[in-house]
Amino acid sequence: MAKLSHTVLATAIIGVLGACSTFEPDYYNCDSRLTSYAEGIRSSLSTQNTGQDVEVRLNGVSGKCYDDGTSYVAELAIGLKVSRNVAEGGGVDPVVVPMVAAILDADDAVQSTSSFVYTMQFTNGLQDIYPLVRREFDVPQGGRVILSLTPSLLSQ
């Protein structure tokens, strides 16, 4: 009797766990649908409190996507390298990194743009920060995403 109860319980657990995995979309790698122009991979900014010069660069972008009917959803991980010269000041100081994404269709016509910021903070004595920014975009089938750093937030 106890053996039968354990078998029924194990079967029920496997069934529940199997059913949960069906709620996850079928992801695929979509790195080939992500681009950035050379002019947009570096940006010079200033920290918020002291105005200290900061250099920002895209430090790799990867994406996983899933189909959503007539479009696909691109879940991006945008790596950044944010640097300052601690000899010129190394105190606690926030920095805002503005970016823009252009969503293109299969014919490379711009369908939409999205301007967004990522805010981080240098801690005392820290020279480099390597944040990972996560963003999600709806992209037409056959389309792509173009990312760029910008010197300021662009109005929509």
Buried (B, 14 or more C-beta within 10 A) or exposed (E): EEEEEEEEEEEEEEEEEEEEEEEEBEEEEBEEBBBBEEEBBEBEBBBEBBEBBBBBBBBEBBBBBBEEEEBBBBBBEBBBBBBBEBEEBBBEBEBBBBBBBBBBBEEEEEEBEBBBEBEBEBEEEBEEBEBEBEBEBBBBEEBBBBBBBBEEEBEE
